Amino acid sequence: MSANPNLSVEIAGVKFANPVIAASGTFGYGKEYAGIIDVNRLGGICSKGLTLEPKAGNDGIRLYETSSGLINSIGLENPGIPHFIEHELPEMLALKPVVIANLSGSSIETYVEGAKLLDKTAVPMIELNISCPNVKAGGMGFGLEPETAASVTDAVRHVTAKPLVVKLTPNAPDVVKVAFAVKEAGADAISLVNTFKAMAVNIETGKPVFDNVTAGFSGPAVKPIALRIVHDVTAAMCTLPAEKRIPVIGLGGISCWQDAVEFIMVGASAVQVGTATFSNPYCMLEIIDGIKNFMQRKGYSTIMDFCGIV
């Protein structure tokens, strides 16, 4: 038994009190849940996907429930980075969890200009989103191939000294190659996976549910696939000398502490939780408590004691 296990983790020089992070686009800016749960217990909070200019998001239906999952077509609705820096960021920084700004864009130029603005702030970490399937320009298109993923990572790396996490799509033909490409281009860490490209049909109208036809699928149904992808990337990373590896943050269908432990065991240094929060706002706190109890029962003193044991 480990009486008081240490749940803290360090990613790219940033220390998190525990490995549980609220995923981008599912937790607002933290304050939205502050009246429901103790958000200060979380390890980190990713902001909504931020673009240089304000975005109204997609038209039509935005959320569609499926068996064990959710398809979303939000379309990166956000107030724009300047508004975020002036209004939302100060409130996020007043909370205890590590603040991660999720940076999105429609072109390399908008990614770069957004990164320049964020670099001047006190935000501890940037998550570069090159994997959103719900925007017509940019987004997932940058993350499908190693060359394009590396180009936007390199461009952002040159304009910010902030620790840079690159968020990858599971829809790439070879996620491992993309992961290695962004690592070489300057990523300090990787988060994966973002949502899976999916669709739904309204059988009464005979038309797609979403105006954009396809959208992003998340939830418990994707967990086994996401887990396999995280395992593939971390296993490949372990073939490198220790000093050349970068950490991986795992996400995709995590809804309980057992799921989180699985991701850590296949090599994830931390986890992000998203869709599960919609059906159970307390889920992340339950995951933190569950991990701690598991560590006590198994005699683990730190997260690293069982990180990557699979």
C-alpha positions in Angstrom: 0.0 0.0 0.0 1.1 3.5 -0.8 -0.4 5.7 1.9 -0.3 9.0 0.0 0.6 8.6 -3.6 1.9 11.6 -5.6 -0.4 12.2 -8.6 1.6 15.1 -10.0 3.0 14.9 -13.5 5.4 17.1 -15.5 4.9 17.8 -19.2 7.3 19.9 -21.1 8.5 21.5 -17.9 5.0 22.4 -16.7 3.9 20.7 -13.5 0.3 19.4 -13.1 -1.1 18.5 -9.7 -2.6 15.4 -11.3 -2.9 13.9 -14.8 -6.5 14.7 -15.4 -7.1 17.6 -17.9 -10.4 19.0 -19.2 -10.4 18.6 -23.0 -10.8 21.5 -25.3 -14.3 22.4 -26.4 -16.0 20.4 -23.6 -15.4 22.5 -20.5 -15.6 26.1 -21.7 -13.1 28.2 -19.9 -13.5 26.5 -16.5 -15.8 29.0 -14.9 -18.9 27.4 -16.6 -18.5 24.3 -14.4 -17.3 26.2 -11.3 -20.8 26.3 -9.8 -21.2 22.5 -10.2 -17.8 21.0 -9.3 -14.6 22.1 -7.6 -12.7 22.9 -10.8 -9.5 23.7 -8.8 -9.0 19.9 -8.2 -8.3 19.3 -11.9 -4.8 19.0 -13.2 -5.4 21.3 -16.2 -8.1 23.0 -18.3 -7.8 23.3 -22.1 -9.7 26.4 -23.5 -12.2 26.1 -26.3 -10.5 26.1 -29.7 -9.3 29.7 -30.3 -9.0 31.4 -33.7 -7.5 34.7 -34.5 -10.9 36.2 -35.4 -14.2 35.5 -33.7 -16.1 32.5 -35.2 -19.8 31.9 -35.0 -19.5 28.2 -35.6 -21.4 26.0 -37.9 -25.1 26.3 -39.0 -27.7 23.7 -38.6 -27.6 20.8 -36.1 -24.4 20.8 -34.0 -24.9 17.8 -31.7 -26.2 14.3 -32.5 -26.2 11.5 -30.0 -25.4 7.9 -31.1 -25.0 4.6 -29.3 -22.2 5.2 -26.8 -21.1 8.4 -28.4 -21.7 11.9 -29.6 -21.2 13.5 -33.0 -20.5 17.2 -32.9 -20.4 19.9 -35.6 -19.8 22.9 -33.4 -17.3 24.5 -35.8 -14.9 26.1 -33.4 -17.3 28.8 -32.1 -15.2 31.2 -30.1 -14.8 34.9 -29.3 -11.4 35.2 -31.0 -7.9 35.3 -29.4 -7.8 39.1 -28.6 -11.1 38.8 -26.7 -9.9 35.6 -24.9 -6.7 37.3 -23.8 -8.6 40.3 -22.4 -11.7 38.6 -20.9 -11.5 34.8 -20.5 -7.8 34.2 -19.8 -7.6 36.3 -16.6 -10.4 34.2 -15.1 -8.8 31.0 -16.2 -5.4 32.0 -14.7 -7.2 32.8 -11.4 -8.0 29.0 -11.1 -5.5 26.5 -9.8 -5.4 24.1 -12.8 -2.8 24.6 -15.5 -4.3 26.7 -18.3 -3.7 25.4 -21.8 -4.8 27.6 -24.7 -6.0 25.6 -27.7 -4.9 27.4 -30.8 -6.7 26.7 -34.1 -6.5 28.4 -37.5 -7.6 28.4 -41.1 -4.1 29.0 -42.5 -0.5 28.9 -41.3 -0.6 32.7 -41.2 -3.6 32.8 -38.8 -2.0 30.1 -36.6 1.2 32.2 -36.4 -0.5 35.5 -35.7 -2.6 33.8 -33.0 0.5 32.2 -31.4 2.3 35.6 -31.4 -0.6 37.0 -29.3 -0.7 34.1 -26.9 3.1 34.2 -26.5 2.8 37.6 -24.9 0.5 36.4 -22.2 1.0 34.4 -19.0 -0.7 31.3 -20.4 1.6 28.4 -19.4 1.1 26.2 -22.4 -0.3 26.1 -26.0 -2.1 23.2 -27.6 -1.8 23.5 -31.3 -5.0 22.1 -32.8 -4.3 20.7 -36.3 -7.0 18.0 -36.0 -10.5 19.5 -35.9 -12.8 17.9 -38.5 -15.5 20.5 -38.2 -14.1 23.4 -40.1 -13.9 23.8 -43.9 -10.6 25.5 -44.0 -7.5 24.4 -42.1 -8.2 22.3 -39.0 -7.8 18.6 -39.6 -6.3 19.2 -43.1 -3.1 20.3 -41.5 -2.8 17.1 -39.5 -3.4 14.5 -42.1 0.0 14.3 -43.6 3.5 14.6 -41.9 4.7 17.4 -44.2 1.7 19.8 -43.6 1.6 18.9 -39.8 5.3 19.7 -39.6 5.0 23.0 -41.5 2.4 24.5 -39.2 4.2 23.2 -36.1 7.5 24.7 -37.3 5.9 28.0 -38.1 4.3 28.3 -34.7 7.4 27.1 -32.9 9.4 30.0 -34.4 7.1 32.6 -32.9 6.5 31.3 -29.4 8.7 30.1 -26.5 5.7 28.6 -24.8 5.6 24.8 -24.2 3.8 23.5 -27.4 1.5 20.5 -27.4 0.3 19.4 -30.8 -3.1 17.8 -31.0 -3.3 15.1 -33.6 -6.2 13.6 -35.6 -6.9 9.8 -35.6 -8.0 10.3 -39.3 -4.4 10.5 -40.6 -3.3 7.6 -42.7 -0.2 7.1 -40.5 -0.5 8.8 -37.1 2.9 7.7 -36.0 4.6 9.4 -38.9 2.7 12.6 -38.2 3.7 12.4 -34.5 7.3 12.1 -35.4 7.1 14.9 -37.9 5.7 17.4 -35.4 8.2 16.2 -32.9 11.1 17.0 -35.3 9.4 20.4 -36.1 9.5 21.5 -32.5 6.6 20.0 -30.6 7.3 19.6 -26.9 4.4 17.1 -26.4 1.6 15.5 -28.3 -2.1 15.1 -27.5 -4.2 12.4 -29.2 -6.7 11.6 -30.4 -9.1 14.3 -31.5 -12.5 13.2 -32.8 -13.1 10.6 -35.6 -14.7 11.8 -38.8 -18.2 10.5 -38.9 -21.7 11.2 -40.2 -25.4 10.6 -39.6 -28.5 10.5 -41.9 -32.0 11.7 -41.2 -34.0 8.8 -42.7 -37.2 10.9 -42.8 -35.7 13.6 -45.1 -33.2 11.4 -46.7 -30.5 14.0 -46.1 -27.4 14.2 -43.9 -28.0 15.4 -40.3 -25.2 17.9 -40.5 -25.0 20.8 -43.0 -21.3 19.9 -43.5 -22.3 16.2 -44.0 -19.5 14.9 -41.8 -18.6 15.8 -38.2 -16.5 14.7 -35.3 -17.4 11.5 -33.3 -16.4 11.1 -29.7 -17.4 9.2 -26.6 -17.0 5.7 -25.1 -17.3 4.0 -28.4 -14.0 5.4 -29.7 -11.9 4.5 -26.6 -10.5 1.1 -27.7 -9.3 2.7 -31.0 -7.9 5.8 -29.3 -6.1 3.6 -26.8 -4.5 1.6 -29.6 -3.4 4.7 -31.4 -1.8 6.2 -28.2 -0.1 2.8 -27.6 1.3 2.9 -31.2 2.7 6.4 -30.8 4.2 5.9 -27.4 5.7 2.5 -28.4 7.3 4.2 -31.4 8.5 7.0 -29.2 10.2 4.5 -26.9 12.4 3.3 -29.8 14.2 6.7 -29.5 16.9 7.6 -27.0 15.2 8.9 -23.8 16.4 12.5 -24.5 14.7 12.6 -27.9 11.3 11.4 -26.8 8.4 13.8 -26.1 5.4 13.0 -23.8 2.0 12.0 -25.0 -1.3 13.2 -23.5 -4.0 10.5 -24.2 -7.7 11.2 -24.9 -10.6 9.6 -26.6 -13.6 8.1 -24.9 -12.3 8.3 -21.4 -15.3 8.2 -19.0 -14.0 6.5 -15.8 -10.8 6.0 -13.8 -10.2 2.6 -15.3 -10.1 4.1 -18.8 -7.6 6.7 -17.6 -5.4 4.1 -16.0 -5.4 2.1 -19.3 -4.2 5.2 -21.2 -1.4 5.8 -18.7 -0.4 2.1 -18.8 0.1 2.3 -22.5 2.4 5.3 -22.1 0.3 8.5 -21.8 1.8 10.9 -19.3 -1.6 12.5 -18.7 -5.2 12.2 -20.0 -7.8 14.6 -21.2 -11.5 14.0 -20.6 -14.2 15.6 -22.8 -17.5 14.0 -23.8 -18.0 12.2 -20.6 -18.3 15.5 -18.7 -21.6 16.2 -20.6 -23.4 13.2 -19.1 -21.5 13.2 -15.7 -20.1 16.6 -14.7 -18.4 14.9 -11.7 -16.6 12.4 -13.9 -13.1 14.1 -13.8 -13.2 14.3 -10.0 -14.2 10.7 -9.8 -11.3 9.8 -12.2 -8.8 11.6 -10.0 -10.1 9.9 -6.9 -10.2 6.5 -8.7 -6.6 6.9 -9.8 -5.5 7.7 -6.3 -7.3 4.8 -4.8 -5.9 2.5 -7.5 -2.4 3.7 -6.7 -2.9 3.1 -3.0 -4.2 -0.4 -3.6 -1.4 -1.3 -6.0 1.4 0.3 -4.0 2.3 2.9 -6.7 3.9 6.0 -5.3 3.9 8.1 -8.6 2.1 8.1 -11.9 5.4 7.1 -13.6 5.4 3.8 -11.6 2.8 2.5 -14.0 3.1 4.8 -17.0 4.1 2.8 -20.1 4.1 -0.6 -18.4 2.2 -2.2 -21.2 
